């Protein structure tokens, strides 16, 4: 069913998007800022994520405890996240509590104090978060892989920042970055559920319109990625493998075949990589391919966690599958299954107002308009076997891969030789 999306642009450039879902009893709302880790210099790395934490730590009207208590008292859920290109502060409440949710979200977004004591407390929390990530090899390998592939570009740095920066950030640094980058033309308010568009504009518009336009800021620096082997020795039970190559941007017109290619290679349990590495050989419990796409570039990757004795063979199997799909035209049935899987995931996600809130904001950020699900489904259906093969030929040239290994790996040279050869 096609649901209409309403859009209002405030005088300062902030956009308010809504989608009414009348059969719901809740409203999901997010305040999105098109700012993330990509905006940070090396000395600023971690500021976006630190600010995300601090937004909930007290305003002129509310302490951190009062913010938490008020959401709890209405049965609401609230959280936030930071990525390379976006920061989002979101909440979900019963539709009868819309006004309260808007009041709290606008208060923390516009009036956070960045109190010195709260900064010190949260500093310790973020240092623990960094430690937790480093203690989880299947998470840490993705950071190491990004650092290997993107190099000195900001995409190669952790969203969390590094310990030295986190220890040195003070309230002035946080406030300065916030006021410099949280500009109205980069802000989107997205809400989905049982609500009326004009009502949200009436209660949120006057408050958010108080944000003054900024002076703009430099364009993001695009990187093509690097191709090399990077080994991080650690005494673990497994070797964690990430193989990456240049991918596609979020806005690339071939993104539909890109998604289907990912599904076929390693996007589900019937995928080629899952079947070859786990089901046929029992090499891995977890193996999958993934897409990291940004507004101007991207990376296609494969992850597997394997016994050290099987690390070399596993990398070889991964490369073989990537090269096979560009040489041999895929079976029409395999493409049909991938299309049904992808469409099914899209349609099931559309039944969540949380997902619809996210989708509206992302569509507006990347395309400047809402793309109906029916249009996406039609684009998916139009992809052919030749489209997949042609895209694979573009994405998987020989000797253009970055391989990152975490675990008890003692011989880097054998992996160097593998990636330098034509398998």
C-alpha positions in Angstrom: 0.0 0.0 0.0 1.4 3.4 -1.0 1.6 5.7 2.0 1.9 9.4 1.4 4.8 11.3 2.9 4.4 14.9 3.8 7.2 17.4 3.9 7.5 21.0 5.3 10.7 23.1 5.1 11.1 25.6 7.8 12.4 29.1 7.2 15.9 28.2 8.3 16.0 25.1 6.1 15.2 22.3 8.5 12.9 19.7 6.9 10.0 18.0 8.7 8.8 14.7 7.2 5.9 12.6 8.3 4.2 9.4 7.3 0.8 8.6 8.8 0.3 5.0 9.8 -3.2 5.2 11.3 -3.4 1.5 12.4 -0.5 2.1 14.8 -0.8 3.3 18.4 2.7 4.8 18.5 4.9 7.4 16.9 8.5 7.0 16.1 10.5 10.2 15.6 14.1 11.0 14.9 16.1 14.2 14.7 18.7 13.6 12.1 21.9 15.6 11.4 23.8 14.9 8.2 27.1 15.1 10.2 29.3 12.3 11.4 32.8 11.0 11.8 33.6 12.1 8.2 33.5 15.7 9.3 36.2 15.2 11.9 39.9 16.0 11.5 42.3 13.5 13.1 42.4 15.7 16.2 38.6 15.8 16.4 38.1 12.1 15.8 35.4 10.9 18.2 33.7 14.3 18.8 30.5 13.4 16.9 30.0 10.3 19.0 30.9 12.1 22.2 28.3 14.8 21.5 25.7 12.1 20.8 26.3 10.8 24.4 26.3 14.3 25.9 23.0 15.4 24.4 21.2 13.2 27.0 23.2 14.5 29.9 21.3 17.6 31.0 19.8 20.9 29.8 18.8 24.1 31.5 15.4 22.6 32.3 16.2 18.9 32.9 19.0 16.9 34.5 20.2 13.6 32.9 18.1 11.8 35.5 15.0 13.8 34.7 15.4 13.2 30.9 15.5 9.4 31.6 12.7 9.6 34.1 10.3 11.5 31.9 10.7 9.1 29.0 10.3 6.1 31.4 7.2 7.7 32.9 5.4 7.6 29.6 6.6 4.2 28.6 8.8 5.7 25.9 12.0 4.4 24.3 14.8 6.7 23.3 18.3 6.3 22.0 20.8 7.7 19.5 23.5 6.6 17.1 26.5 8.1 15.2 27.8 6.9 11.9 30.3 8.1 9.4 27.9 10.5 7.8 24.9 10.9 10.2 23.9 11.4 13.8 20.4 10.6 14.9 18.5 11.2 18.2 15.3 9.2 18.2 12.4 8.2 20.4 9.2 6.1 20.2 6.1 6.7 22.4 2.4 6.1 22.4 0.6 8.5 20.0 -1.0 10.2 23.0 2.4 11.3 24.2 3.6 13.0 21.0 3.8 16.5 22.5 5.9 15.3 25.5 8.3 13.4 23.2 8.7 16.5 21.0 9.3 18.7 24.0 12.0 16.4 25.4 13.8 15.8 22.1 13.8 19.5 21.2 15.0 20.4 24.7 18.0 18.0 24.6 18.9 18.9 21.0 18.7 22.7 21.5 19.6 23.2 25.1 22.2 20.6 26.2 24.6 22.1 28.7 27.8 20.0 28.1 28.4 20.2 31.8 32.0 19.6 32.8 31.2 17.0 35.4 29.0 15.1 33.0 31.7 15.3 30.4 34.1 13.6 32.8 31.6 10.9 33.6 30.8 10.2 30.0 34.5 10.2 29.1 34.9 7.1 31.2 31.9 5.5 29.6 33.2 6.0 26.1 36.6 4.7 27.0 34.8 1.5 28.2 32.9 1.4 24.9 36.2 1.5 23.0 37.6 -1.3 25.2 34.4 -3.4 24.7 34.8 -3.0 20.9 38.4 -4.0 21.0 37.6 -7.1 23.2 35.1 -8.3 20.5 37.1 -9.6 17.6 34.2 -9.9 15.3 33.5 -6.2 15.8 37.1 -5.1 16.0 38.0 -6.7 12.7 35.6 -4.3 10.9 37.3 -1.3 12.3 40.7 -2.7 11.4 39.4 -3.5 7.9 38.1 0.0 7.4 41.4 1.4 8.6 43.3 -0.8 6.2 41.1 -0.1 3.2 40.5 3.7 3.7 43.9 4.6 5.1 44.3 8.1 6.4 40.8 9.2 5.1 38.3 9.9 7.9 36.4 6.8 6.8 39.3 4.8 8.1 38.9 6.1 11.7 36.6 4.6 14.3 33.4 6.5 14.9 34.2 6.1 18.6 37.5 8.0 18.3 40.8 7.0 19.9 41.7 7.0 23.6 44.0 10.0 23.4 41.4 12.2 21.9 38.7 11.1 24.2 40.9 11.9 27.2 41.6 15.4 26.0 38.1 16.6 24.8 36.6 19.3 27.0 33.2 21.0 27.0 34.5 23.8 24.8 35.6 21.3 22.1 32.2 19.6 22.2 30.3 22.9 22.1 32.5 24.3 19.3 32.0 21.2 17.1 28.3 21.2 17.8 27.7 24.8 16.9 30.0 24.6 13.8 28.4 21.6 12.3 24.8 21.2 13.6 23.4 23.6 10.9 19.7 23.7 10.0 20.2 22.7 6.3 21.7 19.5 7.6 18.9 18.7 10.0 15.8 16.5 9.2 13.0 15.7 11.6 11.3 12.5 10.6 8.3 10.9 12.2 6.1 7.9 11.3 3.0 6.5 13.1 -0.4 7.7 14.1 0.1 11.5 13.8 -1.0 14.4 11.7 1.7 16.3 9.7 0.4 19.8 10.5 0.2 19.0 14.2 3.9 18.0 14.3 4.8 21.1 12.3 2.8 23.3 14.7 4.5 21.9 17.8 8.1 21.3 16.5 8.4 24.0 13.9 8.6 27.1 16.2 11.1 25.4 18.5 13.5 24.1 15.8 13.2 27.3 13.7 15.2 29.1 16.4 18.4 27.4 15.0 20.3 30.0 13.0 21.7 29.1 9.6 25.5 28.5 9.5 28.2 29.3 7.0 28.5 25.8 5.5 31.5 23.6 5.8 34.0 21.8 3.5 33.0 19.0 1.2 33.9 15.4 2.4 37.1 14.0 1.0 36.6 11.0 -1.3 39.0 8.0 -1.1 39.3 5.2 -3.6 40.6 2.8 -1.0 43.8 0.8 -0.8 44.8 -2.8 -1.7 47.1 -4.5 0.8 47.3 -7.2 3.4 47.2 -6.1 7.0 47.8 -8.7 9.8 47.1 -8.1 13.4 48.5 -10.9 15.5 46.5 -11.9 18.5 46.3 -15.1 20.5 42.7 -16.1 19.7 40.9 -19.3 18.9 39.9 -18.0 15.5 41.4 -16.0 12.7 38.9 -13.2 11.8 39.0 -12.3 8.1 37.8 -9.2 6.3 38.3 -8.9 2.6 37.4 -5.6 1.0 37.3 -3.9 -2.4 36.0 -0.7 -3.9 32.2 -0.7 -3.8 29.5 1.8 -4.8 27.9 4.9 -3.3 24.4 5.0 -1.9 23.2 7.0 -4.8 24.7 4.9 -7.6 21.9 4.0 -10.1 23.2 0.4 -10.0 22.5 0.1 -6.3 19.6 -2.4 -6.9 21.9 -4.9 -8.7 24.5 -4.2 -6.1 22.1 -5.3 -3.3 21.1 -8.4 -5.2 24.8 -9.3 -5.9 25.5 -9.0 -2.1 22.5 -11.3 -1.4 23.6 -13.9 -3.9 27.2 -13.9 -2.6 26.8 -13.8 1.1 23.6 -12.1 2.2 21.7 -15.1 3.6 21.9 -18.8 4.5 21.5 -20.0 0.9 24.2 -17.7 -0.4 27.2 -19.0 -2.2 29.7 -18.1 0.5 27.6 -19.5 3.3 27.1 -22.7 1.4 30.8 -23.1 0.3 32.5 -22.2 3.6 30.1 -23.2 6.3 27.7 -25.8 4.9 30.1 -27.8 2.6 33.3 -27.5 4.6 32.4 -26.5 8.2 35.1 -23.9 8.2 33.1 -21.1 9.8 30.2 -20.5 12.1 29.8 -17.0 10.7 30.5 -15.9 7.1 28.8 -13.2 5.2 29.3 -10.4 2.7 28.4 -6.8 3.4 28.0 -3.4 1.9 29.4 -0.2 3.4 28.0 2.6 1.2 28.5 6.4 1.6 27.2 9.4 -0.4 30.2 9.4 -2.7 32.0 6.0 -2.4 31.7 2.6 -0.8 33.3 -0.7 0.1 32.2 -4.3 -0.6 33.4 -6.7 2.0 33.3 -10.3 3.2 33.8 -11.5 6.8 34.5 -14.9 8.1 35.8 -16.3 11.5 37.7 -19.6 11.0 40.1 -22.0 12.6 43.7 -20.8 12.0 44.5 -23.9 10.0 41.7 -23.0 7.5 42.5 -19.3 7.1 44.4 -19.5 3.9 41.9 -21.9 2.3 39.0 -19.7 3.4 40.4 -16.6 1.8 41.1 -18.6 -1.4 37.4 -19.8 -1.4 36.1 -16.3 -0.9 38.2 -15.0 -3.8 37.1 -17.9 -6.0 33.4 -17.1 -5.4 34.0 -13.4 -6.2 35.7 -14.2 -9.5 33.3 -17.0 -10.4 30.3 -14.7 -10.4 31.9 -12.3 -12.9 32.8 -15.2 -15.2 29.7 -17.4 -15.2 26.2 -16.0 -15.9 24.1 -16.8 -12.8 21.1 -19.1 -13.0 17.8 -17.3 -13.4 16.3 -19.1 -10.5 19.1 -17.9 -8.2 18.4 -14.4 -9.2 14.7 -14.9 -8.6 15.3 -16.2 -5.1 17.5 -13.2 -4.4 14.8 -10.8 -5.6 12.2 -12.5 -3.5 14.4 -12.4 -0.4 15.2 -8.7 -0.9 11.6 -7.7 -1.6 10.4 -9.7 1.4 12.9 -7.9 3.7 11.8 -4.6 2.4 8.1 -5.2 2.8 8.5 -6.7 6.3 10.5 -3.7 7.3 7.8 -1.4 6.0 5.5 -2.7 8.7 7.6 -1.0 11.4 7.2 2.7 12.0 10.8 2.8 13.3 12.0 1.6 9.9 9.8 3.9 8.0 11.0 6.9 10.1 14.6 5.9 9.2 13.8 5.3 5.5 12.2 8.7 5.1 15.2 10.5 6.6 17.7 8.5 4.5 15.7 9.1 1.3 15.6 12.8 1.9 19.3 13.0 2.8 20.5 11.1 -0.2 17.9 11.8 -2.9 16.1 14.9 -1.7 12.8 13.0 -2.0 10.9 10.0 -0.8 11.1 6.9 -3.0 8.0 4.8 -2.7 8.5 1.1 -2.0 6.7 0.2 -5.2 9.3 2.1 -7.2 12.1 0.2 -5.4 10.4 -3.2 -6.1 10.0 -2.3 -9.8 13.8 -1.5 -10.0 14.6 -4.8 -8.3 12.4 -6.7 -10.7 14.1 -5.1 -13.7 17.6 -6.4 -12.8 18.8 -9.1 -15.2 21.4 -11.9 -15.0 23.7 -9.9 -17.3 23.4 -6.8 -15.0 24.7 -8.8 -12.1 27.6 -10.3 -14.1 28.6 -6.9 -15.6 28.6 -5.3 -12.1 30.7 -8.1 -10.8 33.3 -7.5 -13.5 33.4 -3.9 -12.4 33.6 -4.6 -8.7 36.0 -7.5 -8.6 39.1 -6.9 -10.7 42.0 -9.1 -9.8 44.7 -7.7 -7.5 42.4 -5.0 -6.2 41.6 -6.3 -2.7 42.4 -5.2 0.9 42.8 -8.2 3.2 42.7 -7.8 7.0 43.4 -10.6 9.4 43.1 -10.6 13.2 44.3 -13.6 15.1 47.2 -16.1 15.3 48.6 -15.4 11.8 52.4 -15.8 11.6 53.0 -15.8 7.8 51.8 -12.6 6.1 53.7 -13.4 2.9 51.5 -16.3 1.8 48.5 -13.9 1.8 50.5 -11.2 0.0 51.3 -13.8 -2.7 47.7 -14.9 -3.0 46.4 -11.4 -3.6 49.1 -10.6 -6.1 48.3 -13.7 -8.2 45.5 -14.3 -10.7 43.5 -17.1 -9.1 
